[in-house]
Amino acid sequence: MDNTIVFYSILFILIGEFILATVMNYLNAKRFKDPVPADLNDVYNAEEYEKSQAYKLINYKFGVFTSIFSLLLILAFLIFGGFAYVDNIAQNQSDNIVIQALIFFGIIIIGSDVLTIPFSYYQTFVIEEKFGFNKTTKATFFLDKLKQWAMTIIMGGGILSLVIWFFQWAGTNFWLYTWALVAVFTLFMNLFYSKLIVPIFNKQEPLEDGTLKKKIENYAAQVGFNLQNIFVINGSKRSTKANAYFSGFGKEKRVTLYDTLINDLEEEEIVAVLAHEIGHYKRKHIIYNLVTSILLTGLMLLILSLFINNPEISLAIGVERPSFHAALIGFGILYSPISEITGLLMNYFSRKFEYQADDYAKNTYAALPLVTSLKKLSKNSLSNLTPHPAYVFMHYSHPPLIDRIRNLKA
């Protein structure tokens, strides 16, 4: 395999993915001014719909700008020797390949994040601020960045070190040990993410005693769902947008409500939202997603093991000497079309799971409060009521609002 062919394959993939994403975003943007479906006429009044259109349009234009910047940045790195420059820094600091890899990825990951801070800042403090969503202070914004970098260094660096050690120890069979490591880590994070990671960024408190908690507990008992942990998270610290999620399983399962959700919805609507989340658990969607994610990771690692020793993969990104860490960069880009395909499949099943969870809520609780809650949440987040079908197929993990409501009313 010639590294020139690999190099042009990488360019083709990067530019092809950019063109595809740009076309999908353009098609979706053309639908922004479509009339609201009859079933959704009560979501926005004329003024609110105009505000929603303006919000979608400014995000679309900003997204085009940031995607062009990202493409130009990685193309410049590939063509003008950026990866070789960073690799030389890493190799000059140490002869240990683990330390070299940590320095290499540390510079690239944190460096790219630093370069994109102005975009994140503009998104938060200009766009989100303009439309009344932002509640983040500048201090919180930059403190979040520091926390994210610290977690990347500690967890990402630790996992990367072990993966390279596996490679040194087991050769191409390293993928089996890496797969086991990732599986254990994934299970651990699913169980303890809310206990260990969320508190670093947000305050969580048990839901106070009252009518809402009583209604949730009564519903959970009615459907045979052992629910000991109901928490409220201070999502309003950063945004007015509302959310709720289910995490963990077994004794570690918990429901987390954003304080904004409690403020935006009636109690019956909140219980309906939780009935939907419990539906995911009852239908084994969480287990399915977990197992599928682990299997797809195994597939990726198996393919990686077949190519990791090929020096052309490293040389294609411009480095002077083949290395494990350079090969990871090249392989990551080459694998992205497969990742896109598996992502399409995951989104397809995710949309089906959303219908099943909606059906569970409808059959065990009620359809109407879930319908009204979905409409309120869409209105409060200025969501797109008329997405293009192709964009939905490519990117949506949830069905469009109109499809969910028609399913709930069926």
C-alpha positions, 0 to 999 in steps of 0.5 A, spaced: 500 500 500 502 506 497 502 512 503 500 517 497 494 513 495 492 513 503 494 520 503 489 521 497 484 517 500 484 521 507 483 527 503 477 524 499 474 522 505 475 528 509 472 533 503 467 528 501 464 528 508 464 535 508 460 536 502 455 530 504 454 534 511 453 541 507 448 538 502 444 535 508 444 542 512 442 546 506 436 541 504 434 542 512 435 549 512 431 550 505 425 547 510 425 552 515 420 556 512 415 551 511 408 551 514 407 548 520 403 542 520 396 542 522 397 538 528 403 543 531 399 549 530 398 550 537 406 550 538 408 557 536 404 563 535 406 567 529 411 571 533 414 565 536 415 561 529 418 567 526 423 567 532 424 559 531 426 560 524 431 566 526 434 561 531 435 555 526 437 560 521 443 563 525 445 556 527 445 554 520 450 559 518 454 559 524 455 551 523 457 552 516 462 557 518 465 552 523 465 546 519 469 550 513 474 552 519 475 545 521 476 542 514 481 547 513 484 546 519 485 539 518 487 539 511 492 545 513 495 540 518 495 534 513 498 538 507 503 543 511 506 538 516 502 539 522 502 532 524 509 531 523 511 538 527 507 535 533 510 528 532 517 531 532 516 535 539 513 529 542 519 524 540 524 529 542 521 529 549 522 522 550 524 515 547 518 512 551 512 511 546 507 512 551 509 518 553 510 520 546 503 518 544 500 522 551 504 528 548 502 528 541 495 527 543 495 532 548 497 537 544 492 536 538 486 535 542 487 540 547 490 545 542 484 544 537 480 545 543 483 552 544 482 554 537 475 552 537 474 556 544 472 563 540 466 559 536 464 556 543 464 562 546 460 566 540 455 560 540 454 561 548 454 568 549 452 571 543 447 566 539 444 563 545 444 569 549 440 573 544 435 568 544 434 567 551 437 561 553 444 562 556 445 562 563 452 560 563 457 565 566 464 567 563 467 564 569 463 557 569 464 557 561 472 557 562 472 553 569 468 547 565 473 548 559 479 546 565 475 541 568 474 537 561 481 538 559 483 535 566 478 529 565 481 528 558 488 528 561 486 523 567 481 518 563 483 519 556 491 519 558 490 513 562 486 509 557 491 511 552 497 508 556 494 502 557 492 501 550 499 502 548 502 497 553 497 492 551 500 493 544 507 492 546 505 486 550 501 482 546 502 485 539 496 485 534 492 481 539 492 488 543 485 489 540 482 483 545 485 486 551 483 493 549 476 491 547 475 488 554 478 495 557 473 499 554 467 494 555 469 495 563 470 502 562 463 503 559 459 499 564 463 502 569 461 509 566 454 507 565 453 505 572 456 511 576 457 517 571 451 520 575 455 519 581 462 521 579 462 525 573 455 529 573 457 532 580 464 535 577 459 540 573 452 540 576 449 540 583 444 534 584 439 533 590 434 528 591 427 530 589 423 534 595 417 530 598 411 533 595 405 531 590 410 530 584 415 525 588 408 522 590 405 521 583 412 519 580 413 513 586 405 511 585 406 510 577 413 507 578 410 502 583 404 501 578 408 498 573 413 494 577 419 499 577 423 499 583 425 507 583 429 509 589 433 515 586 430 521 583 434 527 583 434 534 580 440 537 577 441 545 576 441 545 569 438 552 569 446 554 571 447 554 564 441 554 560 433 555 560 433 548 556 429 542 559 431 535 559 430 529 563 434 522 563 435 515 566 442 512 567 445 506 570 441 499 571 440 495 577 441 498 584 444 504 581 439 506 576 436 513 577 432 518 574 434 525 573 430 531 572 433 538 570 430 544 574 428 547 568 423 541 566 420 542 573 419 549 572 416 548 565 412 542 565 405 540 569 406 535 574 402 530 570 407 532 564 413 530 568 410 523 570 409 522 562 416 524 561 418 519 566 414 514 563 417 514 557 424 514 560 422 508 564 419 505 557 426 505 555 428 501 561 422 496 561 424 495 553 431 493 554 433 499 550 439 501 555 442 494 555 441 493 547 445 500 546 450 498 551 451 491 548 451 494 541 456 500 543 461 494 546 460 490 539 461 496 535 467 498 539 470 491 538 469 491 530 473 497 530 479 495 534 479 488 530 480 492 524 485 497 527 489 491 529 489 489 522 492 496 519 496 498 525 503 495 523 502 498 516 507 504 516 503 507 510 497 509 515 502 513 519 506 516 513 500 518 510 499 523 515 506 526 514 510 524 520 517 522 518 517 515 522 511 510 523 508 510 530 502 507 534 499 514 535 500 517 528 497 510 525 491 512 530 490 518 527 490 516 520 486 510 521 481 514 525 479 518 519 479 512 514 474 508 519 470 514 519 465 512 513 464 505 517 463 509 523 458 513 519 454 507 516 454 504 523 451 511 526 446 511 521 443 504 523 444 506 531 440 512 529 435 508 525 434 503 531 434 509 536 428 512 533 424 506 533 426 505 540 423 512 542 416 510 538 416 504 543 418 508 549 412 513 547 407 507 546 409 504 553 408 511 556 401 511 552 399 505 555 401 505 562 400 512 563 397 517 558 398 520 551 395 527 552 400 529 557 406 526 553 403 530 547 403 537 551 410 536 554 413 534 547 410 541 545 412 545 550 419 542 550 419 543 543 417 550 543 421 552 549 428 550 545 425 553 539 426 546 535 425 545 528 418 543 526 419 541 519 426 538 518 428 535 511 427 527 511 434 526 509 437 530 514 432 526 519 435 520 516 442 522 517 442 525 524 436 524 528 436 519 534 429 521 535 423 522 530 421 529 529 415 532 533 410 531 528 411 523 527 411 522 535 405 526 536 401 522 530 404 516 533 401 518 540 394 520 537 394 513 533 
